[in-house]
Amino acid sequence: MDMTEALTISAAGMQAQSMRLRVIAQNLANQDTTGLSPGTEAYRRKTITFAAPAAHGQSLGTVRVKRIGEDHGDQPLKYDPSHPAANAQGYVRMPNVNSFVEVMDMREAQRSYEANISVMQVSRGMISRTIELLK
């Protein structure tokens, strides 16, 4: 593997983690978004799935976003009879977003992003040293 391939793989990893952070930001921004009328669903947590396509003959593949989906887990109910989306019993469907889980995912994405930056810095340094030797 040459150094430019390492840079390409790291850049793909950074791009994938950036998308992951955008999904997390969307989830956190909508953690209180309910339906507008009784019986309507609240915001559903978004999920992201990665894939690493490795073709035959290649030792490594770059990561990519395979799919952005929805978490179809249960939406908790909150008692708020004055809310416009409250059902006959006074309960409102709330988003299935857990801010603790989102923050942990965010920190994991940050660590992965930083690791890819480190690989890029090391690769760039190795390329620079190689060029200096060739002068």
TORZA-308363 format. One line per field, with one value per residue (C-alpha): residue number from 1; residue in one letter; z, y, x negated. Coordinates in nm, 4 decimals, always signed. Each point is the difference from the previous one (the first is absolute). Example, Ala and Ser with C-alpha at 12.3 -4.5 7.8 and 13.67 -1.06 7.14 Angstrom:
2
pati: 1	2
marfi: a	s
up: +0.7800	-0.0660
north: -0.4500	+0.3440
east: -1.2300	-0.1370
***
This chain:
135
pati: 1	2	3	4	5	6	7	8	9	10	11	12	13	14	15	16	17	18	19	20	21	22	23	24	25	26	27	28	29	30	31	32	33	34	35	36	37	38	39	40	41	42	43	44	45	46	47	48	49	50	51	52	53	54	55	56	57	58	59	60	61	62	63	64	65	66	67	68	69	70	71	72	73	74	75	76	77	78	79	80	81	82	83	84	85	86	87	88	89	90	91	92	93	94	95	96	97	98	99	100	101	102	103	104	105	106	107	108	109	110	111	112	113	114	115	116	117	118	119	120	121	122	123	124	125	126	127	128	129	130	131	132	133	134	135
marfi: m	d	m	t	e	a	l	t	i	s	a	a	g	m	q	a	q	s	m	r	l	r	v	i	a	q	n	l	a	n	q	d	t	t	g	l	s	p	g	t	e	a	y	r	r	k	t	i	t	f	a	a	p	a	a	h	g	q	s	l	g	t	v	r	v	k	r	i	g	e	d	h	g	d	q	p	l	k	y	d	p	s	h	p	a	a	n	a	q	g	y	v	r	m	p	n	v	n	s	f	v	e	v	m	d	m	r	e	a	q	r	s	y	e	a	n	i	s	v	m	q	v	s	r	g	m	i	s	r	t	i	e	l	l	k
up: +0.0000	-0.0881	+0.2192	-0.2190	+0.0542	+0.3775	-0.0436	-0.2095	+0.2564	+0.2856	-0.1925	-0.0581	+0.3716	+0.0862	-0.2454	+0.1471	+0.3557	-0.1094	-0.1322	+0.3290	+0.1895	-0.2219	+0.0803	+0.3728	-0.0200	-0.1720	+0.2716	+0.2805	-0.1695	-0.0258	+0.3401	+0.0967	-0.3380	+0.0363	-0.2447	-0.0693	+0.0693	+0.2018	-0.1463	-0.1982	+0.0615	+0.1517	-0.1548	-0.0417	+0.0804	-0.3097	-0.0224	-0.2269	-0.1402	-0.1477	-0.2568	-0.1214	-0.3602	-0.0663	-0.3578	-0.0887	-0.0218	+0.2414	+0.3507	+0.1401	-0.0848	+0.0911	+0.2351	-0.1282	+0.1320	-0.0957	+0.1295	+0.2197	+0.1544	+0.2841	+0.3417	+0.0182	+0.3751	+0.2262	+0.0417	+0.3652	+0.1154	+0.2100	+0.1920	-0.1229	-0.0512	-0.1143	-0.2952	-0.3437	-0.0833	+0.3233	-0.0417	+0.1815	+0.3136	-0.0053	-0.1206	-0.2715	-0.2026	+0.0548	-0.2227	+0.0664	+0.0330	+0.3068	+0.0379	+0.2036	-0.2842	-0.2535	+0.2010	+0.0324	-0.3762	-0.0570	+0.2090	-0.1827	-0.3351	+0.1217	+0.1019	-0.3368	-0.1842	+0.2012	-0.0633	-0.3750	+0.0302	+0.1770	-0.2801	-0.2539	+0.1933	+0.0294	-0.3691	-0.1020	+0.2161	-0.1551	-0.3507	+0.0891	+0.1413	-0.3095	-0.2268	+0.2084	-0.0412	-0.3769	-0.0387
north: +0.0000	+0.3396	+0.3071	+0.1636	-0.3033	+0.0460	+0.3641	-0.1028	-0.2569	+0.2493	+0.2664	-0.2465	-0.0805	+0.3698	+0.0504	-0.2946	+0.1272	+0.3499	-0.1490	-0.1882	+0.3288	+0.1621	-0.2829	+0.0352	+0.3766	-0.0555	-0.2448	+0.2381	+0.2941	-0.1967	-0.1707	+0.1973	+0.0018	-0.1513	-0.0498	+0.2867	-0.1780	-0.2989	-0.3347	+0.1381	-0.1319	+0.2018	+0.0324	-0.3355	-0.0294	-0.0295	-0.2714	-0.0316	-0.3161	-0.0172	-0.2424	-0.0704	-0.1189	-0.2191	-0.1130	-0.3154	+0.0670	+0.2927	-0.0404	+0.2981	+0.1795	+0.3485	+0.0435	+0.1559	+0.0703	-0.2949	+0.1268	+0.2582	-0.1567	+0.0457	-0.1620	-0.1721	-0.0503	+0.0989	+0.3657	+0.0841	+0.1625	+0.3151	+0.1223	+0.3521	+0.0472	+0.3617	-0.0976	+0.0172	-0.3539	-0.1536	-0.3014	-0.0428	-0.1163	+0.3071	-0.1779	+0.1303	-0.2182	+0.1186	-0.0591	-0.3139	+0.2069	-0.0587	+0.2935	-0.2127	-0.2524	+0.2804	+0.1655	-0.3322	-0.0570	+0.3537	-0.0610	-0.3257	+0.1778	+0.2734	-0.2544	-0.1752	+0.3311	+0.0992	-0.3396	+0.0525	+0.3464	-0.1580	-0.2527	+0.2832	+0.1991	-0.2991	-0.0863	+0.3587	+0.0060	-0.3223	+0.1371	+0.3209	-0.1902	-0.2199	+0.3063	+0.1542	-0.3191	+0.0054	+0.3580
east: +0.0000	-0.1383	+0.0372	+0.2626	+0.2239	-0.0331	+0.1029	+0.3016	+0.1129	-0.0393	+0.1909	+0.2857	+0.0027	+0.0177	+0.2849	+0.1946	-0.0470	+0.1088	+0.3231	+0.0410	-0.0367	+0.2645	+0.2433	-0.0749	+0.0538	+0.3341	+0.1059	-0.0977	+0.1695	+0.3263	+0.0019	+0.3119	+0.1775	+0.3447	+0.2842	+0.2367	+0.3273	+0.1241	-0.1043	-0.2939	-0.3471	-0.2786	-0.3448	-0.1717	-0.3687	-0.2196	-0.2650	-0.2999	-0.1562	-0.3492	-0.1396	-0.3508	+0.0149	-0.3011	-0.0347	-0.1879	-0.3700	+0.0145	-0.1319	+0.1872	+0.3202	+0.1069	+0.2908	+0.3199	+0.3471	+0.2156	+0.3315	+0.1670	+0.3068	+0.2435	+0.0087	+0.3388	-0.0206	+0.2853	+0.0766	+0.0518	+0.3210	+0.0011	+0.3015	+0.0816	+0.3750	-0.0468	-0.2218	+0.1695	-0.1209	+0.1338	+0.2273	+0.3335	-0.1832	-0.2290	-0.3177	-0.2319	-0.2358	-0.3564	-0.3043	-0.2032	-0.3191	-0.2147	-0.2393	-0.2431	-0.0314	-0.0407	-0.2788	-0.1838	+0.0343	-0.1248	-0.3116	-0.0699	+0.0357	-0.2342	-0.2660	+0.0268	-0.0254	-0.3076	-0.1615	+0.0431	-0.1556	-0.2976	-0.0434	+0.0083	-0.2610	-0.2330	+0.0445	-0.0672	-0.3114	-0.1276	+0.0604	-0.1840	-0.2977	-0.0121	-0.0023	-0.2810	-0.2058	+0.0500	-0.1283
***
